[in-house]
Amino acid sequence: MDPWSVEHRAFVVEEYFSSGFSLSEARRRFNNHYGIRRVRDGPSINLIQSWVARFRATGSTINRPRPGPTPTVATDENVELVMASVIENPRLSLRARSSILGISKSTLQVIMRKKLKLHPYKIQIVQDLLESDFELRKTYAETMLLRFKTATRMGNIFFSDEAHFHIGGYVNKQNFRYWDISNPRKLHEEPLHKPKVTVWCAISASAIIGPYFFENERGQTVTVNSERYAEMISDFFRLELQNSPYCNRNTWFQQDGATAHTANVAMSAVRELFPEKIISRNGTIPWPPRSPDLSPCDFFLWGYLKSIVYKTNPTTVTQLKENIRAEISKIPQSLCKRVFENMHSRLEECVRVDGRHLENVVFKK
């Protein structure tokens, strides 16, 4: 219990002002007035100073009760209002819903989390599918599972694709913060057209062939067209396959339906290497359009590489290419094998959901 009453506080504050704003004199007068012999038994200088400051700020020396947590107005009416709002639009942010409903953000959090037991789940971005894609995807998955009955046999397929890697990667604005005591008004400048490299790779359960960079004689990135793609297949990929212990007469090759891949000149180059063993549009097994979730390059390789090649913040195209080469060389065979085991599960799920999105794979914990 506080030993100092309102009368004590009022006396010492009055003596402070009458003594010419002297804290030590106010304390001496207080001790004399109340018969306090030992200085340490009276109010300290710091305590008297806090009483004076409180009096100047509020006109009183009395301690105001400390604010506790704001009472939550989680009435049944508000709970029903929030539930109806969530049913109508489950994608609204907490801030926006609070503004629309006129319910404080803290109260809204209590209602949504504790009363309604709701949780904010991350929305996954997937390729938009057309109605006509479902049957094509299911037929492809059934054909693959029938022809390559195990993940081991499926691992003898080289899946291929290209991807762009830009200098600087990308800026995650959600976590882009600058901590300071005041707004430093920092700007992050990004060029309109950042330098990039276009990378091609082929991945099987045993190895990764590549990277191959599409560029001209001066090292400048060029667009992938059918002539350049056919040249890469004939001059680069052919030699890599000849030197690879993981290519044999049973090896298959996959590519998507991009025009540069399926033009006559490109398909001729691919057929020379893999006669009757091509997964592609116009190939031995038709590749279903809009199916990155069934290609190891898309659901694994590019995302994995982009998560690590930018860690050293490469500032030139040369550094970026060196990082890509280095990180690809570090990918162990055991990881490639797990990727193809995952792909086998994806094909089974694709059949189960009749070619629709692989929700049980995307949201697997």
C-alpha positions in Angstrom: 0.0 0.0 0.0 1.3 3.5 -0.9 2.4 5.2 2.4 1.9 8.7 1.0 -1.5 10.2 1.0 -3.0 12.9 -1.2 -2.3 15.4 1.6 1.4 14.4 1.7 1.8 14.8 -2.0 0.0 18.1 -2.1 2.2 19.5 0.7 5.5 18.6 -1.0 4.4 19.9 -4.4 3.4 23.2 -2.8 6.8 23.4 -1.0 8.5 22.7 -4.3 7.0 25.7 -6.0 7.3 28.0 -3.0 11.0 27.1 -2.6 11.9 28.2 -6.1 11.6 24.8 -7.7 14.0 23.0 -5.4 13.4 19.3 -5.0 15.9 18.9 -2.1 14.4 21.9 -0.2 10.9 20.5 -0.7 12.0 17.2 0.7 13.7 18.9 3.7 10.5 20.9 4.5 8.4 17.8 4.2 10.5 15.8 6.6 10.5 18.7 9.1 6.8 19.2 8.9 6.0 15.5 9.4 8.7 14.8 12.0 10.7 12.5 9.8 14.3 12.3 11.2 16.0 10.0 8.7 16.0 11.2 5.1 15.6 7.7 3.7 12.3 7.4 5.5 10.8 10.3 3.5 9.9 10.5 -0.2 12.9 10.4 -2.5 13.9 13.1 -4.9 12.8 10.9 -7.8 9.4 10.3 -6.2 8.9 14.0 -5.6 9.9 14.8 -9.1 7.3 12.3 -10.5 4.6 13.9 -8.3 5.5 17.3 -9.6 5.5 16.1 -13.2 2.1 14.4 -12.8 0.7 17.6 -11.2 1.9 19.7 -14.2 0.4 17.2 -16.7 -2.9 16.4 -15.0 -3.5 19.0 -12.3 -3.4 16.2 -9.7 -0.8 14.1 -7.9 -3.1 11.1 -7.7 -2.0 8.0 -9.7 -4.5 7.3 -12.4 -5.4 3.6 -12.7 -3.3 1.8 -15.3 -5.3 1.0 -18.4 -6.1 -2.7 -18.6 -7.1 -4.6 -21.7 -10.1 -3.1 -23.4 -13.2 -5.0 -22.7 -14.0 -7.2 -25.6 -17.5 -6.5 -27.0 -17.9 -10.0 -28.4 -21.6 -10.0 -28.1 -23.8 -12.6 -29.7 -24.9 -10.0 -32.2 -21.4 -9.1 -33.2 -20.4 -12.8 -33.5 -23.4 -13.4 -35.9 -22.4 -10.2 -37.8 -18.8 -11.4 -38.3 -19.9 -14.9 -39.3 -22.2 -13.5 -42.0 -19.4 -11.3 -43.2 -16.9 -14.2 -43.5 -19.4 -16.4 -45.3 -20.0 -13.5 -47.8 -16.3 -12.8 -48.3 -13.7 -15.0 -46.6 -10.8 -13.2 -48.3 -11.2 -9.8 -46.6 -8.3 -8.7 -44.5 -8.8 -8.1 -40.7 -8.3 -4.4 -41.2 -10.8 -4.1 -44.0 -13.4 -6.2 -42.2 -13.0 -4.2 -39.1 -13.6 -1.0 -41.0 -16.7 -2.3 -42.8 -18.3 -3.8 -39.7 -17.4 -1.0 -37.4 -15.9 -3.5 -34.9 -12.5 -2.8 -33.4 -9.6 -4.8 -34.7 -8.9 -6.4 -31.3 -12.6 -7.4 -30.8 -12.7 -8.8 -34.3 -9.6 -10.9 -33.7 -11.2 -12.4 -30.5 -14.4 -13.2 -32.3 -12.8 -14.8 -35.4 -10.1 -16.8 -33.5 -11.7 -17.7 -30.2 -15.4 -17.5 -30.8 -15.6 -18.8 -34.4 -12.3 -20.8 -34.3 -11.2 -19.4 -37.7 -7.6 -19.3 -38.9 -5.9 -17.2 -41.7 -4.8 -19.8 -44.3 -2.5 -18.9 -47.2 -4.0 -19.0 -50.6 -2.0 -21.1 -53.1 -1.4 -19.8 -56.6 -1.9 -22.5 -59.3 -2.2 -22.6 -63.1 -5.6 -21.7 -64.4 -7.2 -24.8 -66.0 -9.8 -24.9 -68.7 -12.7 -27.3 -68.6 -11.2 -29.1 -71.6 -7.9 -29.7 -69.7 -9.3 -32.1 -67.1 -9.7 -35.1 -69.4 -6.4 -34.5 -71.1 -4.6 -34.4 -67.7 -6.3 -37.5 -66.5 -5.6 -39.4 -69.6 -1.9 -38.3 -69.5 -1.6 -39.4 -65.8 -3.2 -42.8 -66.5 -0.9 -43.4 -69.5 2.2 -42.5 -67.5 1.2 -44.8 -64.6 0.4 -47.6 -66.9 3.6 -47.3 -69.0 5.9 -46.5 -66.1 4.5 -48.5 -63.2 7.0 -47.5 -60.6 8.8 -44.2 -59.6 12.1 -46.0 -60.5 11.0 -46.6 -64.1 9.6 -43.1 -64.3 12.9 -41.8 -63.1 14.4 -42.7 -66.5 12.7 -39.7 -68.1 14.4 -36.4 -68.6 11.9 -33.6 -68.0 13.0 -30.3 -69.5 12.1 -26.6 -69.5 13.4 -23.0 -69.5 13.1 -20.3 -66.9 14.2 -16.7 -66.5 16.4 -15.5 -63.7 16.6 -11.7 -63.2 19.4 -9.8 -61.5 18.1 -8.9 -58.0 15.5 -11.7 -58.0 12.3 -10.2 -56.6 11.4 -7.9 -53.7 9.0 -9.3 -51.2 7.2 -6.1 -50.2 5.3 -7.8 -47.4 8.6 -8.2 -45.5 10.4 -5.1 -46.9 10.8 -2.9 -43.9 13.3 -0.3 -42.6 13.4 0.0 -38.8 14.1 3.5 -37.4 12.8 6.0 -34.8 11.4 8.1 -37.6 10.4 7.5 -41.3 13.7 7.7 -43.2 11.7 7.9 -46.5 13.8 5.2 -48.1 13.1 4.3 -51.7 14.0 1.0 -53.3 14.9 1.6 -56.9 14.2 -1.1 -59.5 15.0 -0.8 -63.2 12.1 -1.3 -65.6 13.9 -4.0 -67.5 16.3 -5.9 -65.2 19.1 -8.0 -66.8 18.2 -11.6 -67.0 19.4 -15.0 -68.1 17.3 -17.7 -69.7 18.2 -21.1 -68.4 17.4 -24.6 -69.8 17.7 -27.8 -67.8 16.7 -31.4 -68.0 16.1 -33.4 -64.8 15.7 -37.2 -64.2 15.7 -39.2 -60.9 19.5 -39.7 -61.4 20.9 -36.5 -62.7 20.4 -32.9 -63.9 21.7 -31.9 -67.4 22.5 -28.2 -67.6 22.3 -25.4 -67.2 22.3 -24.2 -70.8 22.0 -20.4 -71.2 20.3 -19.1 -74.3 22.6 -16.2 -75.4 24.4 -14.9 -78.4 28.2 -14.7 -79.2 28.5 -11.6 -76.9 26.9 -13.3 -74.0 23.6 -11.4 -74.3 20.4 -13.3 -73.4 18.3 -14.1 -76.5 14.7 -15.2 -77.0 14.2 -19.0 -77.3 12.9 -19.8 -80.8 12.7 -23.1 -82.6 16.0 -22.7 -84.4 17.9 -21.9 -81.2 16.1 -24.7 -79.4 17.0 -27.2 -82.1 20.6 -26.0 -82.0 20.7 -26.5 -78.3 19.3 -30.1 -78.6 21.7 -31.0 -81.3 24.9 -29.3 -80.1 24.6 -29.3 -76.3 22.1 -31.9 -75.1 23.3 -34.6 -77.5 26.8 -34.3 -76.2 25.7 -34.3 -72.6 23.6 -37.4 -73.1 26.6 -39.2 -74.7 28.7 -38.5 -71.7 26.0 -39.3 -69.1 26.0 -42.7 -67.5 22.3 -42.2 -66.8 21.1 -42.3 -70.4 20.2 -45.5 -72.2 18.0 -46.9 -74.9 15.0 -46.9 -72.5 15.4 -43.2 -71.6 12.5 -40.9 -72.5 12.4 -37.1 -73.0 9.7 -34.6 -72.0 9.1 -31.0 -73.1 6.0 -28.8 -72.9 3.9 -27.6 -75.8 5.7 -24.3 -76.4 5.9 -23.4 -80.1 9.7 -23.2 -80.0 9.7 -26.9 -78.7 7.1 -28.3 -81.1 8.0 -26.7 -84.4 9.1 -29.1 -87.1 12.8 -28.2 -86.8 12.8 -28.7 -83.1 10.8 -31.9 -83.1 13.2 -33.3 -85.8 16.2 -32.7 -83.5 14.4 -34.3 -80.5 13.3 -37.4 -82.5 16.8 -38.1 -83.6 17.8 -38.5 -79.9 14.6 -40.1 -78.6 12.8 -42.0 -81.4 9.3 -43.0 -80.2 10.2 -41.9 -76.7 9.0 -38.3 -76.5 6.4 -36.8 -74.1 5.3 -33.6 -75.8 2.6 -32.1 -78.0 2.8 -34.2 -81.2 5.0 -36.7 -79.3 4.6 -40.4 -78.4 2.7 -39.4 -75.3 0.8 -36.1 -75.5 1.8 -33.6 -72.9 -1.3 -31.9 -71.4 -1.4 -28.1 -71.6 -1.2 -25.9 -68.5 0.2 -28.6 -66.3 3.3 -27.2 -64.5 2.2 -29.2 -61.4 3.1 -32.4 -63.2 6.6 -31.3 -64.3 9.5 -31.6 -61.9 11.2 -28.5 -63.4 8.2 -26.4 -62.5 7.0 -27.9 -59.2 10.6 -28.3 -57.9 13.7 -27.2 -59.8 13.0 -23.5 -60.6 11.5 -22.7 -57.2 14.3 -24.5 -55.4 17.0 -22.7 -57.4 15.5 -19.2 -57.0 15.3 -19.7 -53.3 19.1 -20.1 -53.0 20.9 -18.5 -56.0 20.0 -15.0 -54.7 21.3 -15.5 -51.2 24.7 -13.9 -52.1 22.9 -11.1 -53.9 24.5 -11.4 -57.4 24.8 -8.0 -59.1 26.0 -9.1 -62.5 24.8 -11.6 -65.1 28.2 -13.4 -64.7 27.7 -13.8 -61.0 24.1 -15.0 -61.4 25.2 -17.6 -63.9 28.0 -18.8 -61.6 25.5 -19.2 -58.8 23.1 -21.2 -61.0 25.8 -23.5 -62.1 27.1 -24.0 -58.6 23.7 -24.7 -57.0 22.7 -27.1 -59.7 25.9 -29.1 -59.2 25.1 -29.3 -55.5 21.7 -31.0 -55.9 22.2 -34.6 -54.7 20.9 -37.6 -56.6 18.9 -38.5 -53.5 16.9 -35.3 -53.8 16.2 -35.9 -57.5 14.9 -39.4 -56.5 12.5 -38.0 -53.9 11.2 -35.5 -56.5 10.3 -38.3 -58.9 8.6 -40.3 -56.1 6.6 -37.1 -55.5 5.7 -36.9 -59.2 4.5 -40.5 -59.1 2.1 -39.5 -56.2 1.0 -36.4 -58.2 0.0 -38.6 -61.2 -2.0 -40.9 -58.9 -3.7 -37.8 -57.4 -4.4 -36.4 -60.8 -6.3 -39.6 -61.7 -8.2 -39.5 -58.4 -9.4 -36.0 -58.9 -10.2 -36.5 -62.6 -7.5 -34.1 -63.9 -8.4 -31.2 -61.6 -6.0 -29.3 -59.3 -4.0 -31.5 -57.0 -5.3 -30.0 -53.7 -4.1 -32.9 -51.5 -0.6 -32.5 -52.9 -0.5 -28.7 -52.8 -1.8 -28.5 -49.2 0.0 -31.6 -47.9 1.6 -30.8 -44.5 
